[in-house]
């Protein structure tokens, strides 16, 4: 925390003082001091220096929100004191503190992620629940390493005294949880159950108790259990069983003494949807205009490298299962589609998509285009026409959609995108299930700010090239 706070203070003070002095603005040192105090205050009020929150969010949007609040606050202060510097020098002076905060934020997130993969910077968690509910929660926690919960044991409520945690928990990464499994008699009242759980937490040196309630852990019994755990100095968390639901869509309320979580529906209409559509079409049109020389150069290189047209069109499935013609730069030989069946046994994707790291149909220029994602640029035409969005799920082929189950079909509730969570999370290196889960998370939880975050992360994914083949 001191390092982050110090970086914010030094970068803001130095950049504001130097830029305003070079721009011959009045009172550069005094303005630098005010800007530094304002920046640190905004960040502190939004809990950016709290130890438990450092590095938790992977996106740059929270930092941008802080910076916009800083700019607005300084503008209001300047108007109130009649000492407003010229706007362009002022913005130039404040930009370095935004850049430094974003860089620092990303480094902290990478450091925290690496530490958690090594089982460091985590909370030791005891999971309490009933068979099935408990198993699902433990499986979910064990499947990822980007969260602070490390399961050290379980307490399962079962009627059969010989029963324990389901056998699947003893496999792989869940062995530790199974080894630390204990049983809880569902007939115990809340206080007695609480004392049993407290003893188990102390034996496993747990810092937090995660409750996964079922039929026998509800109402007054659950409340009494929380009383005992809190009186013993243990932190308590409760999982309602929701998965891949953004906390931004949840609102807690108390109704007739019941604690209720209201789940807002996914954004489909309204101001954010209209803004997304406007940005999509205007951004794509501007991109086509600015990138026209590059597009012509790439088309010429493709024609020189192999016989055939520079552009490749293919029928894809869009929102609500409507088909459209998608455009790409041709990266394969002209008879690639007819040779696909011959290569079916060499498919390296575990799901419905076809992917090969060294596909013999890809041309020399095509390998470069795929590595840099430049083959996707003609899809800007699809965005202008309204068939696609700048950000969204990957557009599937009709034969893939024909094999979709009801869960996978939900990917088609929004327009497909040129980039998305799939691209910035590993692309073809992801399994089919991971791809579907990322797309479903986007469909249910997208917002305009999350789209901006994905677009900012796309550049890094393209430069990195991981999973692009």
C-alpha positions in Angstrom: 0.0 0.0 0.0 2.7 2.6 0.8 4.4 2.0 -2.5 1.1 2.5 -4.5 0.3 5.7 -2.5 3.8 7.0 -2.9 3.8 6.4 -6.7 0.5 8.2 -7.0 1.8 11.2 -5.0 5.2 11.5 -6.7 3.9 11.1 -10.3 1.1 13.5 -9.8 3.1 16.2 -8.1 6.0 16.0 -10.6 3.9 15.9 -13.8 1.6 18.7 -12.8 4.4 21.0 -11.6 6.6 20.4 -14.7 3.8 20.6 -17.3 2.2 23.7 -15.9 5.6 25.4 -15.4 6.5 24.6 -19.1 3.1 25.9 -20.2 3.7 29.1 -18.2 0.5 28.6 -16.1 0.2 30.5 -12.8 1.2 28.8 -9.4 2.4 25.5 -10.8 3.7 24.3 -7.4 0.6 25.2 -5.5 -1.6 23.6 -8.2 0.6 20.4 -8.1 0.1 20.2 -4.3 -3.7 20.6 -4.7 -3.9 18.0 -7.5 -1.8 15.5 -5.5 -4.0 15.8 -2.4 -7.1 15.5 -4.6 -5.8 12.4 -6.4 -4.8 10.6 -3.2 -8.2 11.6 -1.6 -10.2 10.3 -4.5 -8.3 7.0 -4.6 -8.5 6.6 -0.8 -12.2 7.3 -0.7 -12.7 4.6 -3.3 -10.7 2.2 -1.2 -7.8 1.8 -3.8 -5.2 1.7 -1.0 -7.0 -0.9 1.1 -4.7 -4.0 1.5 -7.5 -6.5 0.7 -8.4 -4.7 -2.5 -5.0 -4.1 -4.1 -4.7 -5.9 -7.4 -8.1 -7.5 -7.2 -9.6 -6.0 -10.3 -7.9 -6.8 -13.6 -9.5 -4.1 -15.7 -8.4 -0.5 -16.1 -11.9 0.9 -15.9 -11.8 1.5 -12.1 -8.7 3.6 -12.5 -10.3 5.6 -15.3 -13.3 6.2 -13.2 -11.1 7.6 -10.4 -9.3 9.8 -12.9 -12.5 11.3 -14.3 -13.7 12.1 -10.8 -10.3 13.8 -10.2 -10.7 15.9 -13.4 -14.3 16.9 -12.5 -13.3 17.7 -8.9 -10.4 19.9 -10.0 -12.6 21.6 -12.6 -15.2 22.5 -10.0 -12.5 23.7 -7.6 -11.0 25.8 -10.3 -14.3 27.5 -11.2 -15.0 28.1 -7.5 -11.7 29.8 -6.9 -11.5 31.5 -10.3 -8.0 30.1 -10.8 -8.6 27.6 -13.5 -5.6 26.7 -15.7 -6.0 26.4 -19.4 -7.8 23.0 -20.1 -5.2 21.4 -22.5 -2.2 21.9 -20.3 -4.2 20.8 -17.3 -5.3 17.6 -19.0 -1.7 16.9 -20.2 -0.5 17.5 -16.7 -2.9 14.9 -15.2 -2.5 12.2 -17.9 0.8 10.8 -16.4 -1.0 10.0 -13.1 -3.6 8.0 -15.0 -1.0 6.1 -16.9 1.1 5.4 -13.8 -2.0 4.2 -11.9 -3.0 1.9 -14.7 0.5 0.4 -15.0 0.8 0.0 -11.3 -2.7 -1.6 -11.1 -1.8 -4.1 -13.8 1.5 -5.1 -12.2 -0.2 -5.6 -8.9 -2.9 -7.8 -10.5 -0.2 -9.9 -12.2 1.8 -10.2 -9.0 -1.4 -11.1 -7.0 -2.4 -13.7 -9.6 1.0 -15.3 -9.6 1.0 -15.4 -5.8 -2.4 -17.1 -5.7 -1.3 -19.7 -8.2 1.5 -20.5 -5.6 -1.1 -20.7 -2.8 0.0 -17.4 -1.4 -2.1 -14.2 -0.6 -5.2 -16.4 0.0 -7.7 -16.8 2.8 -7.9 -20.3 4.4 -11.6 -21.3 4.0 -13.7 -23.9 5.7 -16.7 -24.8 3.6 -19.9 -25.8 5.4 -23.0 -27.3 3.6 -24.9 -30.3 2.5 -23.9 -32.9 -0.1 -24.3 -31.7 -3.6 -24.4 -28.0 -2.7 -21.1 -28.2 -0.8 -19.5 -30.3 -3.6 -20.5 -27.8 -6.3 -19.1 -24.9 -4.3 -15.8 -26.7 -3.6 -15.5 -27.7 -7.3 -16.1 -24.2 -8.4 -13.4 -22.8 -6.1 -10.9 -25.4 -7.1 -11.4 -24.8 -10.8 -9.8 -21.4 -10.7 -6.9 -19.6 -9.0 -7.8 -16.0 -9.5 -9.7 -15.7 -6.2 -8.6 -15.4 -2.6 -10.3 -18.6 -1.3 -8.2 -21.6 -0.5 -10.3 -24.5 0.8 -8.6 -26.2 3.7 -11.5 -28.4 4.9 -15.2 -29.1 4.7 -18.0 -29.8 7.2 -20.8 -31.6 5.5 -24.3 -32.0 7.0 -25.5 -35.6 6.4 -28.0 -37.9 8.0 -26.0 -41.0 7.5 -23.2 -41.1 10.1 -21.1 -43.2 7.8 -21.4 -40.7 4.9 -18.8 -38.1 4.2 -17.9 -35.7 1.4 -18.9 -37.1 -2.0 -16.1 -39.3 -3.5 -15.5 -36.9 -6.4 -13.9 -34.5 -3.9 -11.0 -36.8 -3.3 -9.7 -36.4 -6.8 -7.0 -34.0 -8.0 -7.0 -30.5 -6.6 -9.8 -31.4 -4.2 -7.9 -34.0 -2.3 -7.0 -31.5 0.5 -10.6 -30.5 1.0 -11.6 -34.2 1.2 -8.9 -35.0 3.6 -10.1 -32.2 5.9 -13.7 -33.3 5.7 -15.9 -33.6 8.8 -19.6 -34.4 9.4 -22.3 -32.3 10.9 -25.5 -33.7 12.2 -28.4 -31.9 10.5 -30.5 -32.5 13.7 -28.3 -30.1 15.7 -29.7 -26.6 16.4 -27.9 -23.5 15.1 -25.9 -22.9 18.2 -24.7 -26.5 18.6 -23.9 -26.7 14.9 -22.0 -23.4 15.3 -19.8 -24.7 18.1 -19.0 -27.8 16.0 -18.0 -25.6 13.1 -15.9 -23.3 15.3 -13.9 -26.3 16.5 -13.4 -27.5 13.0 -12.3 -24.1 11.8 -9.7 -23.9 14.6 -8.4 -27.4 13.8 -7.9 -26.4 10.2 -6.6 -22.9 11.1 -9.4 -21.4 8.9 -9.8 -17.7 8.6 -13.2 -17.7 7.0 -16.3 -20.0 7.0 -18.1 -20.2 3.7 -21.7 -21.4 4.1 -23.4 -23.3 1.3 -26.9 -23.7 2.7 -29.4 -26.3 1.6 -32.7 -27.6 3.0 -31.4 -28.1 6.5 -29.3 -24.9 6.8 -31.8 -22.1 6.5 -33.8 -19.6 8.5 -33.2 -19.3 12.2 -30.8 -22.2 12.2 -28.5 -20.4 9.7 -28.8 -17.1 11.7 -27.8 -18.8 15.0 -24.9 -20.5 13.2 -23.7 -17.0 12.0 -24.0 -15.7 15.6 -21.8 -18.4 17.0 -19.2 -18.0 14.3 -19.0 -14.2 14.6 -18.8 -14.4 18.4 -15.8 -16.7 17.9 -14.1 -14.1 15.7 -14.5 -15.9 12.4 -15.5 -14.2 9.2 -18.6 -15.6 7.5 -19.5 -15.7 3.8 -22.6 -17.1 2.2 -23.0 -18.5 -1.3 -26.5 -18.3 -2.7 -25.7 -20.8 -5.5 -25.6 -18.2 -8.3 -22.8 -18.6 -10.9 -21.3 -16.2 -13.4 -23.6 -13.4 -12.2 -21.9 -10.0 -11.9 -22.3 -8.3 -8.5 -23.4 -5.2 -10.4 -26.7 -7.0 -11.1 -27.4 -7.9 -7.5 -29.2 -5.8 -5.0 -29.6 -6.9 -1.4 -32.9 -6.1 0.4 -34.8 -7.1 3.5 -38.4 -8.3 2.9 -40.5 -9.4 5.9 -37.3 -10.3 7.7 -36.0 -12.3 4.8 -32.7 -11.3 3.2 -33.4 -11.1 -0.6 -31.0 -10.8 -3.5 -32.7 -9.1 -6.4 -31.1 -10.1 -9.7 -31.4 -7.5 -12.4 -32.0 -8.8 -16.0 -29.2 -8.5 -18.5 -28.9 -5.3 -20.5 -30.8 -5.6 -23.8 -32.3 -2.2 -24.3 -31.9 1.3 -22.9 -29.2 4.0 -23.0 -26.2 1.6 -22.7 -27.5 -0.6 -25.6 -28.1 2.5 -27.8 -24.7 3.9 -26.9 -23.1 0.5 -27.8 -24.8 0.4 -31.2 -23.7 4.0 -31.9 -20.1 3.4 -30.9 -20.1 0.2 -32.9 -21.1 1.7 -36.2 -19.3 5.0 -35.9 -16.2 3.4 -34.6 -16.2 0.7 -37.4 -16.8 3.4 -40.1 -13.9 5.5 -38.8 -11.7 2.4 -38.6 -12.4 1.6 -42.2 -11.5 5.1 -43.3 -8.3 5.3 -41.3 -7.2 1.8 -42.1 -8.0 2.0 -45.8 -4.3 2.1 -46.9 -3.4 -0.9 -44.7 -6.4 -2.9 -46.0 -5.3 -2.3 -49.6 -1.7 -3.3 -48.8 -2.8 -6.5 -47.1 -5.1 -7.4 -50.0 -2.2 -7.0 -52.4 0.1 -9.2 -50.2 -2.5 -11.9 -50.1 -3.0 -11.9 -53.9 0.8 -12.0 -54.5 1.3 -14.8 -52.0 -1.2 -17.3 -53.3 -3.8 -17.5 -56.2 -7.3 -16.5 -55.3 -9.3 -13.6 -54.0 -8.0 -11.4 -51.2 -11.3 -11.6 -49.3 -13.0 -14.7 -47.9 -16.7 -14.7 -47.1 -18.4 -17.3 -44.9 -22.0 -17.8 -43.5 -22.1 -17.3 -39.8 -24.9 -17.2 -37.2 -25.6 -14.0 -35.4 -28.1 -12.7 -32.8 -31.2 -14.8 -32.4 -29.8 -17.4 -34.8 -30.0 -15.1 -37.9 -27.4 -15.9 -40.5 -25.2 -13.4 -42.2 -22.2 -13.3 -44.5 -19.0 -12.5 -42.6 -16.0 -11.1 -44.3 -12.3 -11.8 -43.6 -9.0 -11.6 -45.3 -8.2 -15.0 -46.9 -5.6 -16.7 -44.8 -5.9 -20.2 -46.4 -5.7 -21.8 -49.8 -8.9 -21.4 -51.9 -10.0 -25.1 -51.5 -9.6 -25.0 -47.7 -13.3 -25.8 -47.0 -13.3 -28.9 -49.1 -10.2 -30.2 -47.3 -11.6 -29.7 -43.8 -13.2 -33.2 -43.6 -9.8 -34.8 -44.5 -8.3 -33.1 -41.4 -11.2 -33.8 -39.0 -9.2 -36.4 -37.1 -6.4 -33.8 -36.4 -8.8 -31.3 -34.7 -7.1 -29.9 -31.6 -10.2 -28.4 -30.1 -12.2 -30.5 -27.6 -15.5 -29.1 -28.6 -17.5 -28.1 -31.7 -14.9 -25.7 -33.2 -12.1 -26.9 -35.5 -8.6 -25.7 -34.7 -5.1 -26.8 -35.7 -1.9 -25.2 -34.6 -0.1 -26.1 -37.9 -3.0 -26.2 -40.3 -1.5 -27.1 -43.7 -4.2 -25.0 -45.5 -2.9 -21.7 -44.0 -0.7 -19.7 -46.4 2.5 -17.9 -45.5 0.8 -14.5 -45.4 -2.1 -16.1 -43.7 0.0 -17.2 -40.8 1.1 -13.6 -40.2 -2.5 -12.4 -40.6 -3.7 -14.9 -38.0 -0.9 -14.2 -35.6 -1.7 -10.5 -35.6 -5.5 -10.9 -36.0 -5.3 -8.6 -39.1 -7.4 -11.1 -41.0 -10.4 -9.9 -38.9 -10.3 -6.3 -40.1 -12.8 -6.7 -43.0 -15.4 -7.6 -40.3 -15.6 -3.8 -39.7 -17.9 -3.9 -42.7 -20.2 -6.4 -40.8 -20.2 -4.0 -37.8 -21.2 -1.1 -40.0 -24.0 -3.1 -41.5 -25.2 -4.1 -38.0 -24.5 -7.9 -38.3 -21.8 -7.8 -35.7 -20.5 -5.7 -32.8 -17.0 -4.6 -31.9 -17.3 -6.7 -28.7 -19.2 -9.9 -28.3 -19.1 -13.7 -28.5 -17.3 -15.4 -31.4 -19.6 -15.8 -34.4 -20.2 -19.5 -34.9 -20.8 -21.6 -38.0 -24.2 -23.0 -38.8 -23.0 -26.6 -38.4 -21.7 -25.7 -34.9 -25.0 -24.1 -33.9 -26.9 -27.2 -35.1 -25.1 -29.2 -32.4 -25.6 -26.6 -29.6 -27.5 -27.5 -26.5 -29.9 -25.0 -24.8 -27.0 -23.6 -22.7 -24.8 -22.9 -25.7 -27.7 -21.4 -27.7 -27.8 -18.5 -25.1 -24.5 -17.2 -26.7 -26.7 -16.1 -29.6 -28.8 -13.7 -27.5 -26.4 -10.8 -28.5 -24.6 -9.8 -31.6 -21.3 -11.6 -32.2 -18.2 -9.5 -31.9 -14.8 -8.9 -33.6 -13.2 -9.3 -30.2 -14.5 -10.5 -26.8 -13.6 -12.3 -23.6 -12.7 -15.3 -25.7 -10.0 -13.4 -27.5 -8.5 -11.6 -24.6 -8.4 -14.8 -22.4 -6.4 -17.2 -24.6 -8.4 -17.7 -27.8 -7.8 -21.1 -29.3 -5.9 -22.3 -26.2 -9.2 -22.4 -24.3 -11.3 -25.5 -24.1 -14.8 -25.5 -25.6 -16.4 -25.4 -22.1 -14.2 -22.4 -21.1 -15.2 -20.6 -24.4 -18.9 -21.2 -23.7 -18.6 -20.0 -20.1 -16.8 -16.8 -21.1 -19.4 -16.1 -23.8 -22.3 -16.7 -21.3 -20.7 -14.5 -18.8 -20.5 -11.7 -21.4 -24.1 -12.2 -22.6 -25.5 -12.0 -19.0 -23.3 -9.3 -17.6 -22.1 -7.0 -20.3 -22.0 -3.2 -19.9 -20.6 -0.4 -21.9 -17.7 0.0 -19.5 -16.9 -3.7 -19.7 -16.8 -3.4 -23.5 -14.3 -0.6 -23.2 -12.2 -2.8 -20.9 -12.3 -5.7 -23.3 -11.2 -3.4 -26.2 -8.3 -2.1 -24.1 -7.2 -5.6 -23.4 -7.5 -6.7 -27.0 -4.4 -4.7 -28.0 -2.3 -6.6 -25.6 -3.8 -10.0 -26.6 -3.0 -9.2 -30.3 0.6 -8.2 -29.5 1.0 -11.3 -27.3 -0.5 -13.6 -29.9 -1.2 -16.4 -27.4 -3.7 -18.8 -28.8 -3.8 -17.2 -32.3 -3.5 -19.9 -35.0 
